[in-house]
Amino acid sequence: MNKKLHPIILAVALSAAAPYAFAEFTANMSEEAIKTEIRAQLALGQTPAQVAQAALAVGAEPVALAASIASVSPQSAAAAAATIAAAAPQSAAAIASATAQVAPQMAAQVAAQVTQAVAQSAPQSAATIAAAVTQAVPASATAIAAAVSQAAPSQAGVITAAVNQVAPQSAVATTAAVAAATNQSVAAVQQSAAASTSQATQSVQQATTSSTQATTTLAATGTLPATAAGSTTGQTGQTGQTGQTASGTTPTATPGAGTGGAGGSGGGGVASPS
């Protein structure tokens, strides 16, 4: 009797597991279906790169795909964004921006890995990527600039200039961080950044276009951070930045007069006091 039951039980078990074992992306999937499939494949042990490649193979839109993976698995955001950017280098900055908006805690890693991924196909895009991610997560400007400069040290000057245009309140700290990341003096980075002002301005303009594309894609697909979607409490207003000045090769700081901003309100949430 037992010998007859075992094959039946095995067949039932395999049948139940089949939808998961052989799950795959298909063309024209809905956003929710894509996210469900991402979860399933990651749970089966697929790497973020493998998941991204599988989705791209059936025509998934690169920016939306990067954001979807970041929303499902923030820790997979950088690796997935890099894989997707390598396949669509013309959209690298938008991919990085969308990913950083969804997983802001991964902003620096995303910017650096996307920069490395397109180093051969789009070697001059480092500053644009850094600026786009800084526009998405300005509080991480210093870390972003340092990480991207380490990934593309030959472009440290224009990266610094571009990030400082987007987040001037962090300029001194950013310049010092880039100098440390690239083993240069602060004075050398300042000089290189000053000489790259025009190129940096163009990079920031391109970054703005890419950021707009990213934000539009996120809104269209509904893949937004919780606070941006208005589903949680409002964000606390940012504290005013301390005024800073640079002197010689050693950065110094002087007190600023900034004050805390008012807390935002998200959806039905109540703003936290600043």
Buried (B, 14 or more C-beta within 10 A) or exposed (E): EEEEEEEEEEEEEEEEEEEEEEBEBEEEBEBEEBBBBBBBBBEEEBBBBBBBBBBBEEEBBBBBBBBBBBBBBBEBBBBBBBBBBBBBBBBBBBBBBBBBBBBBEBBBBBBBBBBBBBBEBBEEBBBBBBBBBBBBBBEBBBBBBBBBBBBBBEBBBBBBBBBBBBBEBBBBBBBBBBBBBBEBEBBBBBEBBEEBBEBBBBBBBBBBEBBBBBBEBBEEBEBBBBBBBBEBBBBBBBEBBBEBEBEEEEBEEEEEEEEEEEBBBBEEBEBEEB
